[in-house]
């Protein structure tokens, strides 16, 4: 199987040689997915937060894992299917990212 060729669906393969070339290709690949993907690689994933109001004061606190993983509105079956495909793609992309670290 030829691992040299990259595409929109598959990140460039690193075979242990030419790290500089692979690094440039991987950066371009991640940027082509969305500039936010590359920003996440560089700066890290922002922690999910929420605002709590007590009277006139507003405080920002971290959400619990349950709060940011629970879906509050799912929509129609078509929307659910599209969201599922999107999340699967994001998951596969993240798996590829962590495989190369």
Contact map, one row per residue, 1 for C-alpha under 8 A:
11100000000000000000000000000000000000000000000000000000000000000000000000000000000000000000000000000
11111000000000000000000000000000000000000000000000000000000000000000000000000000000000000000000000000
11111100000110000000000000000000000000000000000000000000000000000000000000000000000000000000000000000
01111100000110000000000000000000000000000000000000000000000000000000000000000000000000000000000000000
01111110000110000000000000000000000000000000000000000000000000000000000000000000000000000000000000000
00111111011110000000000000000000000000000000000000000000000000000000000000000000000000000000000000000
00001111111100000000000000000000000000000000000000000000000000000000000000000000000000000000000000000
00000111111000000000000000001001100000000000000000000000000000000000000000000000000000000000000000000
00000011111000000000000000000000000000000000000000000000000000000000000000000000000000000000000000000
00000111111100000000000000000000000000000000000000000000000000000000000000000000000000000000000000000
00000111111110000000000001001000000000000000000000000000000000000000000000000000000000000000000100000
00111110011111000000010011001000000000000000000000000000000000000000000000000000000000000000000000000
00111100001111100000010000000000000000000000000000000000000000000000000000000000000000000000000000000
00000000000111111010010000000000000000000000000000000000000000000000000000000000000000000000000000010
00000000000011111000000000000000000000000000000000000000000000000000000000000000000000000000000000000
00000000000001111110000000000000000000000000000000000000000000000000000000000000000000000000000000000
00000000000001111110000000000000000000000000000000000000000000000000000000000000000000000000000000000
00000000000000011111110000000000000000000000000000000000000000000000000000000000000000000000000000000
00000000000001011111111000000000000000000000000000000000000000000000000000000000000000000000000000000
00000000000000000111111100000000000000000000000000000000000000000000000000000000000000000000000000000
00000000000000000111111110000000000000000000000000000000000000000000000000000000000000000000000000000
00000000000111000111111111000000000000000000000000000000000000000000000000000000000000000000000000000
00000000000000000011111111100000000000000000000000000000000000000000000000000000000000000000000000000
00000000000000000001111111110000000000000000000000000000000000000000000000000000000000000000000000000
00000000000100000000111111111000000000000000000000000000000000000000000000000000000000000000000000000
00000000001100000000011111111100000000000000000000000000000000000000000000000000000000000000000000000
00000000000000000000001111111110000001000000000000000000000000000000000000000000000000000000000000000
00000000000000000000000111111111000000000000000000000000000000000000000000000000000000000000000000000
00000001001100000000000011111111100000000000000000000000000000000000000000000000000000000000000000000
00000000000000000000000001111111111011000000000000000000000000000000000000000000000000000000000000000
00000000000000000000000000111111111111000000000000000000000000000000000000000000000000000000000000000
00000001000000000000000000011111111000000000000000000000000000000000000000000000000000000000000000000
00000001000000000000000000001111111010000000000000000000000000000000000000000000000000000000000000000
00000000000000000000000000000111111111000000000000000000000000000000000000000000000000000000000000000
00000000000000000000000000000111111111100000000000000000000000000000000000000000000000000000000000000
00000000000000000000000000000010011111110000000000000000000000000000000000000000000000000000000000000
00000000000000000000000000000110111111111000000000000000000000000000000000000000000000000000000000000
00000000000000000000000000100110011111111100000000000000000000000000000000000000000000000000000000000
00000000000000000000000000000000001111111111000000000000000000000000000000000000000000000000000000000
00000000000000000000000000000000000111111111110000000000000000000000000000000000000000000000000000000
00000000000000000000000000000000000011111111100000000000000000000000000000000000000000000000000000000
00000000000000000000000000000000000001111111000000000000000000000000000000000000000000000000000000000
00000000000000000000000000000000000000111111100000000000000000000000000000000000000000000000000000000
00000000000000000000000000000000000000111111110000000000000000000000000000000000000000000000000000000
00000000000000000000000000000000000000011011111000000000000000000000000000000000000000000000000000000
00000000000000000000000000000000000000010001111100000000000000000000000000000000000000000000000000000
00000000000000000000000000000000000000000000111110000000000001000000000000000000000000000000000000000
00000000000000000000000000000000000000000000011111000000000001100001000000000000000000000000000000000
00000000000000000000000000000000000000000000001111100000000111100000000000000000000000000000000000000
00000000000000000000000000000000000000000000000111110000000111100000000000000000000000000000000000000
00000000000000000000000000000000000000000000000011111000011110000000000000000000000000000000000000000
00000000000000000000000000000000000000000000000001111100011110000000000000000000000000000000000000000
00000000000000000000000000000000000000000000000000111111111000000000000000000000000000000000000000000
00000000000000000000000000000000000000000000000000011111110000000000000000000000000000000000000000000
00000000000000000000000000000000000000000000000000001111110000000000000000000000000000000000000000000
00000000000000000000000000000000000000000000000000001111110000000000000000000000000000000000000000000
00000000000000000000000000000000000000000000000000001111111000000000000000000000000000000000000000000
00000000000000000000000000000000000000000000000000111111111100000000000000000000000000000000000000000
00000000000000000000000000000000000000000000000000111000111110000000000000000000000000000000000000000
00000000000000000000000000000000000000000000000011110000011111000000000000000000000000000000000000000
00000000000000000000000000000000000000000000000011110000001111100000000000000000000000000000000000000
00000000000000000000000000000000000000000000001111000000000111110000000000000000000000000000000000000
00000000000000000000000000000000000000000000000111000000000011111111000000000000000000000000000000000
00000000000000000000000000000000000000000000000000000000000001111111000000000000000000000000000000000
00000000000000000000000000000000000000000000000000000000000000111111100000000000000000000000000000000
00000000000000000000000000000000000000000000000000000000000000111111110000000000000000000000000000000
00000000000000000000000000000000000000000000000000000000000000111111110000000000000000000000000000000
00000000000000000000000000000000000000000000000100000000000000111111111000000000000000000000000000000
00000000000000000000000000000000000000000000000000000000000000001111111000000000000000000000000000000
00000000000000000000000000000000000000000000000000000000000000000111111100000000000000000000000000000
00000000000000000000000000000000000000000000000000000000000000000001111111000000000000000000000000000
00000000000000000000000000000000000000000000000000000000000000000000011111000000000000000000000000000
00000000000000000000000000000000000000000000000000000000000000000000001111100000000000000000000000000
00000000000000000000000000000000000000000000000000000000000000000000001111110011000000000000000000000
00000000000000000000000000000000000000000000000000000000000000000000000011111111000000000000000000000
00000000000000000000000000000000000000000000000000000000000000000000000001111111000000000000000000000
00000000000000000000000000000000000000000000000000000000000000000000000000111111100000000000000000000
00000000000000000000000000000000000000000000000000000000000000000000000000111111110000000000000000000
00000000000000000000000000000000000000000000000000000000000000000000000001111111111000000000000000000
00000000000000000000000000000000000000000000000000000000000000000000000001111111111100000000000000000
00000000000000000000000000000000000000000000000000000000000000000000000000001111111110000000000000000
00000000000000000000000000000000000000000000000000000000000000000000000000000111111111000000000000000
00000000000000000000000000000000000000000000000000000000000000000000000000000011111111100000000000000
00000000000000000000000000000000000000000000000000000000000000000000000000000001111111110000000000000
00000000000000000000000000000000000000000000000000000000000000000000000000000000111111111000000000000
00000000000000000000000000000000000000000000000000000000000000000000000000000000011111111100000000000
00000000000000000000000000000000000000000000000000000000000000000000000000000000001111111110000000000
00000000000000000000000000000000000000000000000000000000000000000000000000000000000111111111000000000
00000000000000000000000000000000000000000000000000000000000000000000000000000000000011111111100000000
00000000000000000000000000000000000000000000000000000000000000000000000000000000000001111111110000000
00000000000000000000000000000000000000000000000000000000000000000000000000000000000000111111111000000
00000000000000000000000000000000000000000000000000000000000000000000000000000000000000011111111100000
00000000000000000000000000000000000000000000000000000000000000000000000000000000000000001111111110000
00000000000000000000000000000000000000000000000000000000000000000000000000000000000000000111111111000
00000000000000000000000000000000000000000000000000000000000000000000000000000000000000000011111111100
00000000001000000000000000000000000000000000000000000000000000000000000000000000000000000001111111110
00000000000000000000000000000000000000000000000000000000000000000000000000000000000000000000111111111
00000000000000000000000000000000000000000000000000000000000000000000000000000000000000000000011111111
00000000000000000000000000000000000000000000000000000000000000000000000000000000000000000000001111111
00000000000001000000000000000000000000000000000000000000000000000000000000000000000000000000000111111
00000000000000000000000000000000000000000000000000000000000000000000000000000000000000000000000011111
